[in-house]
Amino acid sequence: MTVNQPPNCPHCGRKMKKWRVPLASTWPNEFFYVCFNDDCPYYVQGWERLWEQQATRASYRCRLDPDTGKFAPLPVWSDNALKDDIIEA
């Protein structure tokens, strides 16, 4: 399965953005689709959950692997984390 168009986030319904996977990562992908909506409940609730479960000041954003079609968390440490690698259309 290959996803060729930016999907909507399953948590907030907003259009996900194409995000460049860092060259030094272990992911084989060139890019993921990621929800960068700062009001997305998945992202907002992630701050609280990670603090309660791991005493970590971090959250996660919803990402979609376009090769597999599977959604998974993408860890972030601030509101602006990873936004520099958004690929604008």
N, C-alpha and C positions, 0 to 999 in steps of 0.2 A: 504494500500500500504506500503510495506517495501522495502527500498533500501539496498541491501547487499554489493554492490561494490562501491568504491569511484567514484563519478561521475566527470565530467568535469565542471568547473565553467562556468556558462552561460555568464559571462562578458569577460573572457579572454581565455577560452578554456583549461586552465591548470587543471591537476588532483587535486581534492580537497583532503585534509588530514583528517583523523579521529582525532577528538579532544574530550578529556575527559571533560564532563560537571562537574563543581565543585559540590561537595557534598552539599554545603550550598545553592545551587541555588533552584529556584522554578520550574525549568524544570523537568519533570519526566524522561527525557532521560538519558541514560548512556553516550551517545556520540552524537556528530553532525559531519557532514562533513563540513569543512571550507576551504575556499580559503586563503592560506597564501602567495600568490604571491604578493610581495610588488610593483610590476608594474601593477597589475590589475587595469583597469580604474575605477572600482567600488570603490576600496579602495583609489586610488589616488584622485579621484574627491570628495570623502567623506570629506576629510580634508577641502577643499574649501567650500563645501556646508554647513557643520556644522558651520564653522566660519561665513559665510554670514547669515545663518538663525538663529543661536543661540549664536553667539559669543563664541563658545566652541572649544577648541583645542583638537579635537578628530576626529575619522573617524569610519568606519565600514567595516567589511569584510563580504563576502557573506557566509551564512551558509545554510545547507540543513538539515532539520529534517528527519532522515531516516524512521521514523514511518509514517509521513504524506506525504512525498515527496514534501514538500513546502519549497521554498527558502525564507530567511528573513535576515535582517542585524544583525550582531553581533558587538556591539560597542567595540572600542579599543581606547586606549589613547596614544599609541606609536607603533613604528615599531615592537618591541619585545613583546608587550603585548599578553598574552595568549599562546605564543609559547611553554612555558614549559610544557603545557598539551597536546601536540601533541602525539598521540599514533602511534609509528612506527610499521610497519607491522612485 
